[in-house]
Amino acid sequence: MTDEKFEPIPVTKILEMIPHRYPILLVDRIVDLKKGESVVGLKNVTMNEPHFTGHFPDVPIMPGVLIIEALAQAAGVLAVNSMGENAKDKLVYFMAIDDARFRKPVTPGDSLYLHIEVIRTRGAVWKFKGTAKVDDKVVSEATFSAMIVDKESAG
């Protein structure tokens, strides 16, 4: 048995896995992934992001809801990657969020690491534990679930 070295997944491949696009695409790279188990994504926070013009002009802070969305997008990449060919023509819909906590502000210049663990899967429903970190310090965490649906039945 050989240990395969994980190759980071760049944003161009992430665009093939989830439907999000600028300005709502919030995952720049996947730095680690274990199919069906866990993923670590990276969001490089920059001053030129549109939400900083109003949140807040003199003290730019990434909105907590966008941190949770970034966690959910990383979880979506994990689910799609884990499903392989079965993910073709599917979408991942965010269903629920529980126990969201915001510990420290995230500001321009931060590298936001998105740590996701699968809690369980039941059919098309996945439940995750997400932890967002900057400099190895927890800035936010939440438990959330998502459903895998056919693209043609979406909307």
C-alpha positions in Angstrom: 0.0 0.0 0.0 1.4 3.4 -0.9 0.6 6.8 0.6 -0.7 9.2 -2.0 0.4 12.7 -1.5 -2.5 15.1 -1.7 -2.3 17.7 -4.4 -4.0 21.0 -3.5 -7.1 21.8 -5.5 -6.9 25.2 -7.2 -9.8 27.6 -7.7 -10.1 26.6 -11.3 -11.0 23.0 -10.2 -13.2 24.3 -7.4 -15.2 26.2 -10.1 -15.9 22.8 -11.7 -17.3 21.4 -8.4 -19.6 24.1 -7.0 -21.7 26.7 -8.9 -20.6 29.8 -6.9 -18.8 32.6 -8.8 -17.4 36.0 -7.8 -18.4 37.8 -5.7 -19.8 35.0 -3.7 -17.2 32.3 -4.3 -15.4 32.2 -1.0 -12.9 29.3 -1.3 -9.6 30.0 -3.1 -8.0 26.6 -2.7 -8.4 23.2 -1.1 -5.2 22.4 0.9 -6.2 19.0 2.2 -9.0 16.5 1.6 -9.9 13.0 2.8 -12.9 11.7 0.8 -16.0 11.2 2.9 -14.2 12.5 6.0 -12.7 16.0 6.0 -11.4 19.0 4.0 -9.4 22.1 4.7 -10.0 25.0 2.4 -8.4 28.4 2.2 -10.0 31.8 1.7 -7.5 34.7 1.3 -9.3 37.8 2.6 -8.5 40.9 0.6 -9.5 44.6 1.0 -11.0 44.7 -2.5 -13.9 42.5 -1.6 -17.3 44.3 -2.0 -18.6 43.7 1.5 -15.8 45.8 3.0 -17.2 49.0 1.5 -20.1 48.8 4.0 -18.9 46.4 6.7 -17.4 48.6 8.0 -15.8 51.5 6.1 -13.4 52.5 8.9 -12.9 49.1 10.4 -13.2 46.4 7.8 -14.5 43.1 9.2 -15.6 40.1 7.2 -19.3 39.4 8.0 -19.9 36.3 10.0 -22.5 35.1 7.6 -19.8 35.0 4.9 -17.5 33.0 7.1 -20.3 30.5 7.5 -20.9 30.5 3.8 -17.2 29.9 3.1 -17.4 26.9 5.5 -20.4 25.6 3.6 -18.7 26.0 0.3 -15.7 24.0 1.4 -18.1 21.3 2.7 -19.8 21.3 -0.7 -16.4 20.6 -2.4 -15.9 17.8 0.1 -19.3 16.3 -0.7 -18.9 16.6 -4.5 -15.4 15.2 -4.4 -16.4 12.3 -2.2 -19.3 11.4 -4.5 -17.1 11.3 -7.6 -19.1 10.5 -10.8 -22.3 10.3 -8.7 -22.1 14.1 -8.2 -22.5 14.8 -11.9 -25.5 17.1 -12.5 -26.0 17.7 -8.8 -26.1 20.7 -6.5 -25.3 21.0 -2.8 -28.0 23.0 -0.9 -27.4 24.5 2.5 -30.2 23.3 4.8 -29.5 24.2 8.4 -27.0 25.8 10.7 -26.7 25.2 14.4 -24.4 26.4 17.2 -22.7 29.1 15.2 -20.1 31.0 17.2 -17.9 34.0 16.3 -14.8 34.3 18.4 -12.5 36.8 16.7 -12.9 39.3 13.8 -11.6 38.4 10.3 -10.0 41.3 8.5 -8.3 42.0 5.1 -4.9 40.3 4.9 -6.0 37.2 6.9 -5.7 33.7 5.5 -8.9 32.0 6.6 -8.6 28.2 6.9 -11.8 26.3 6.6 -11.7 23.0 8.5 -14.7 20.7 7.8 -15.4 17.3 9.3 -18.3 15.0 8.2 -20.4 14.2 11.2 -22.7 11.8 9.2 -24.4 11.2 5.9 -27.8 9.8 5.3 -28.8 9.4 1.7 -28.7 12.8 0.2 -28.2 14.7 3.5 -24.8 15.4 4.9 -24.0 16.9 8.3 -20.8 18.8 9.0 -18.8 20.4 11.8 -16.9 23.5 10.5 -14.2 25.5 12.2 -12.7 28.6 10.7 -9.2 29.6 11.8 -6.7 32.4 11.3 -3.1 31.8 12.5 -4.3 28.5 14.1 -6.8 30.4 16.3 -10.5 29.6 16.0 -12.4 32.6 14.7 -15.7 30.9 14.0 -17.4 27.5 14.2 -20.7 25.9 13.4 -22.5 22.7 12.7 -24.5 22.6 9.5 -26.2 20.3 7.1 -26.7 20.2 3.3 -28.7 18.2 0.8 -27.5 16.9 -2.6 -30.1 17.5 -5.2 -30.4 17.1 -9.0 -29.7 20.3 -10.9 -32.7 19.8 -13.1 -35.1 19.7 -10.2 -33.5 22.7 -8.5 -35.2 26.0 -8.4 
